[in-house]
């Protein structure tokens, strides 16, 4: 076999990024994707890199860890970031995209690349030779069993949920106000609630009927996608300190912050659909319409998509993968995406970028990139490869990234935002150095 060939299994965010990084470096890629022949419970289209939950890639500032991660990926020629930037929709300080345009653009780039051959079939075995496995948290049962039988492997799982999407024309905008938190534009619709309205809503929410999810346990829900009804059951004020917090949202009609707020974020470029921010749920569809109809302005809301919940599978990666997402026991066999224990769209694509760059360098016999944990990309690799008896999926955060060193006699920035900015600039300088040493992409 030509040593400049590789297989990528899965055409989600991580798989597409990995395939792109390989192909752009002259590696011939065989990309195996089971859609549309076989669909997972959460996927609905035949497009690559389909966004099954939110349309938000989260914060886009360098003082935000995922914002730093995005910028590192842009420096390294990320396809996912290129497509996200080209299909963005208004979202205040966040990067949100028109989900259909985004997936369509990724599909177009991947399908049109002369070094990427696409095979539509379900993977039932790990092929010989260089391979990146990016089958995602909804890996098919047959292939999950193949992974489960790898030496040194055990798989874990948790439950993930998606928020509902409503049609803008069905909203009563006279009861809503436009504002981004802390006056960062006017990209969000906000539904203010009085204390009485909030109390009625929470009471109905915790007593609403939920859909059965096989094997569901409250303790195995990823905290970043906690169903809104699960939050409410933890305590009356928990949602008001979470997705419904009013902080930084002064109602221009009253000049005051409401008791609680439900935010709605634009979900497509034509501005016809909005999703309920932080309202992941497993309520039955009829209950969603009834209970969420208690939110001011949503009394007659029409749902383009109801919230859903599904099981996510991830690897017990420490001791199984190294910091480049490569199997410790098998050279040139990598995993990428949420299956590794990184959590989030950008983090998933970032792991695919690292795996793709690393494998391409091996096959091209060039310098292999090493991402230190002072970078966001390196910090994620450290998270999945560091021994941890309680390993769980994590979003990128500054808590994972090496802090600034303490230099005797030198004052550290007092403000957290200034410290994070300094950490980010150090990381970007390191990534630029890696990019120059590895030659970038062709």
N, C-alpha and C positions, 0 to 999 in steps of 0.2 A: 504493500500500500504506500502511496505517496505520503511522505511525512508532513505534507502541508494540507492535510485534510482533517476535518473535525466534525463531530456530530453534536448538535444541540437538540435537546428534547424539551419541547414546550415553547410556544410562541406568545407567552405573556410578556409583561414588562421586562423581567429579568432575562428571559430567553431571547427576546428581540435585541436587547442591549448587548448581550453576549455574542449573538450571531453577527451583529453589526461591527463590534470591535474586532472580531476575528476576520471578517471579510474585508474590512477596511485596511487590514494589515496583510492582505494577500493570501489568507487561508480560505480554502474552498470549504463551504459549510453545507452540511445536510441537516436541514431544520425539520424535525418531526413534530407535527401538531395534529392532535386527534380531532379538533373541530374542522369542519362541521359534521364529520361522520359520527362523532360521539360528543355530546355536550355534558358539562358538569351541571349540578343543580343551580349554580349561581350565574352561569353564562347564558346570554340570549342572542348573540350575533355570531357571524363567522369571521369577524374582524380580529386581527392580532391586537395584543395589548389592551384588551377590553377592560374598562374600569367597572368593576362590579359593585363597588360601594360608593363613596363620595366622588365628586368630580374635582376635589381640592387636593393639591400637592402640598398644602400647608404653607407656613411662613416663608417669605422670600427675602428676609433681611439677614445680614451677616451676624447680627446679634442673636439670631435664632439658629440652633444647631442644624435643622433641616435646610435652612437657607444657605448655610455654609456648605452643606453636602451638595446642594444643587450647583453652587458655583464651582466646587471642585470638579464636578462632573462636566460642567460646561467647558472648563479648561481642557479636559481630556477628550473632548469631541463626542459627548454623549448624544446618541440618537433620541433617547427619550426626552432629554431636556430640550433639544432642538424642536421636537414636535410639540412639546408642551408650551414652549415660548411662542410658537407660531399659531397656536390655537387657543390662547388664553382668553378668558372672559373676566369682567370686573369682579374683584374680590378683596378690595381694600389692600391690606398688607400681605395677602396670601396670593399664591399662584393657583388659580383654578382654570379649568379648561372646558371647552365644549367637548363632551366625552365622545360623541360620534365622530366629529372632525379629527380629534386626536387619534383615535384608534384607526380611522381611515388613512391618516397621513403616515402613521407607523407602518401599516400594512402596505401602503404604496412604496415606501422606501425599501422595505424588506423584500417584497415581491419583485421589485425592479432591479435589485442588485445582481450583477452578472455572476458573482461568486456564491450566491445563496440558492440552493435547490430546496424547494419545499415539498415535503412528503406528508400527505394527509392520511394518517393512520394512527391507531393507538399503539403506543410503545408497550411491549410485553416482556422485553428483556433489555438489559444494558448492553449495548454493542461493544465489541472489542475496539481498541484504539482510543484516541483522545475524545473525550466526551464531556459535555456540560449538561447536567440534569437540572432543568428549571421547570418542573411540572407543577409547582405551586402548591398551595395549601389544600387544593381540591384534587390532588392526584387521584387518578382512577384506582379503584380497588385492586385490580390486577397488578398494576405497576407498583402500587404501595406495598403489596406483598413481596414483590421483587426487592424493593429497597429494604424492607423489614428483615430480609434474610441475608443482607450483606454482613460481612464479618465486623463485629464490634458495634452493630447498629441496634438501637431501639427507637421507636417512634413515639411521639407524644401528640396530644391534640388539645385544642381549645375551641371555643365557640366565638364566631364573629358575626356581626350584624350590619345591615345597611339601613340607612334612613330613607323615609318616603320622599317622593318628589311630587309636587303639585303644579297644576297649570296656573300661570300668572293671571290669566283672564278670569279665573274663578275666585280670585281673592278680592276682598273688600278693602281696597287700599286706603279708603277714608279712615280706617281704624288702625292703619300701619303708618310708620314713619321711616324715611330713608336715612341711614347713617351707618358708617363704619365705626367700630369701637375707638374711643379716644380721638374722634374727629379726623380719622384717616380716610376721608372721602365719604361717598354716599353709596357704596356698592351693595349694602345689605338692606333688605326689608326687615323691619322690627315690629313684632307684635307685643305691645306692652300689656302687663297684667297688674291689676290691683292685688292686694293681699287676699281679698275675698275671692277673686277670680282664680288666683293661684291655688287657694285651698280647695275649691271645688274641683279644679283640674287634677290635682294630685290625688284626691280621694277617689275620683273615677279611674284614674290611671292605675292605682295599686289594686283596684278591685276588678279591672277589666280582664276578659278571658284571653289567655295566651295560647298560641299554637304550640302543639307538641313538637319538640325537636328531639330526635332519637338520642338517648344517652345524656340529655342536657343536665348539667350541674351548674348552679350559680357560681361555685368556686372555680370553675374552669372557663370563665369568660375573660377574654383579654380586656384589661382595664381601659385601654384606649378606645374600645368599641362597646362599652357597657350599655346594654339596653336601657332606655330611659325609665322603663317601669322597674328595672332592677335597682337603679339609683334611688327611685322614689321609695322603694321598700326598705332601703337602708336608713332612711330618715326623711322627715317632712321637708327639711331645708336642703337636702343634698343636691337636688337639681338646681336650686336657686344659687348654690355656690359652684355649680358646674356649668353645663351648657345654657342654663337659663339665667345666669348672673347678669345683673343690670349695670355693673360697673363700667363706666366709660360710655354709657349710652343715655344721654340726656334727651328726653322727649321734647322736641322744639315747641310743642303745643302747650306744655305745662312748665317748661324750664326746670324740671326735676327728673331724677332717675326713677323709673317705675320700680315696683316691688320685685318684679321678675320680667324677663323678656325672652321671647322665642325669636331667634334670628333665622331668616331665610336667605339662602345664597343662590345667585343666578347659576343655572346648570347648563345652559346652552348659549351659543353665540347669538341666536335670534331673540333671546330674552323672553322666551315663552314658558319656561319651566324653572321652578325654584325648589331646592331641597331644604328640608328642615335640619338645620345645623345641630349635630349632636343628638338627634332623635332616632338613633338606631333602636330597633324594636323587634319583638317577636309576638306582638299582639296579633290576634286574628284580624283579617282584612276589614271585616265589618266593624270591629271594635276600634280600629285605627280611624276609620271615618267618623265614628261617633265621638270618641274621646278627643282626637285632635281637632274636631269641629268645635270644641269648647275654647280653643285658642282664638282670641279676638282677631277678626279679619279672615278666619278660616272656616267660618260657619257653613259655607257652601262650597268648600274647596273640592275640586275634582282631582283625583289622584292619577298621575301618569304612571307611577310605580309605587306600590305599597312597600313598606319596610319588610325585610326578610332576615332570617338567621340561618346560619349553616355551620357545619363543623369544619375547622381548619386543622390540617395535620402539619406538624413540624418535627424536625429531627432533634434528637438529643445530641447536638453537634459537638460539645466539648469532648475531646478525646477521639472524635470521629473525623472532624474537619480541622485543617490548620487555618491560619489567619488569612490565607488566600482563597478560602472556601474549597480547598482540595482535600480529597480523601487521604487520610494519613497512610492507610494501608494499600492504596492503589494510585500510583503516579498518573497524572494527566486525566484523572477522573474528578470532575468538580461538580459541586452543587451550587445553585444560585436561587435567589428569591426568598419568599416568605417561608418556604419549606426549611430553610437553614436556621430560622429563628430571628431573622431581622423582621421588623414590622413596619409596613407602610409602603406606598407606591415608590417613593424616591429611594428608600432604603433597599427595596427589592431590585430596582434597576441598578443601583450602585453596586450591589453584590455581583450582578451580571457583568457589569463593566470591569470590575476587578478580576473576575474569573476569566473573562474574554481576553483582557490585556495580558494576563499571566500565561494563559495557554498559548496565545499567539507568539509571545516572546520565546517560549520553549520551542515551538515548532519552527520558528524562524532563526533559532540559535542566536538571539540577541539578548541584551541585558534584560533580566526579569525585574519588573517593577516591585518594589517593596514599600508598602504604605505604612509608615509608623503610626502609632496611636495618638500622635499629636494632630493627625488629620481625621476628618469625619469618616472617610472611607476605611482608614486603618483601625479606627476605634470600633467600627462595626465588626471587622474581622477579628479583633481581639475579643469582642463580646462572645462570638460564636465558638471561639477556640479555647477560651480560658476555663479550666475546671470549675464547675459550679453544680453542687448537688441539687439546687433548686432552679435550674436553668429554665428561663421563660422568654418568650419573644419580647423584643424591646424596640421602640423607636429610637432614632438617633437623638442624643441629648448631650449637652455639655458635660454632664456627669460621667459620660463614657470617654470623653476626650481628655488627654493629659492637660492638667492645669498649667498656668504659667509658673516657671520655677521661681522660688523665693531667692532673690539675690540680696545678700547682706548690704545694708545701707541704701538699697534702692526701694523707692516707694511703688507699691502696686496700685493700679487704678482702684479707687474706692467704690465707684459705681459698678454694679454687676454688668450693666450693658457695655461699659467701657472695657471691662475685663474680657467679656466675650468677644468684643470687636478685636482686641489684641490677640486673643487665641485664634480667631478666624484669620487674621492677616498672617500670623505665623504658619497656619495650616496651608493657606493659599500659596505662600512662598515655597513651601515644601512640595506641593503638588506641581507647581510650575517647574521646579527643578526635576521632578520625576518625569514630567512630560518632555522636557528638553533632552534628558538622558535616554529615554526610550524611543525618541524620534517621532512621537505623536502618531497620527493616522494618516494614511495616504489619501 
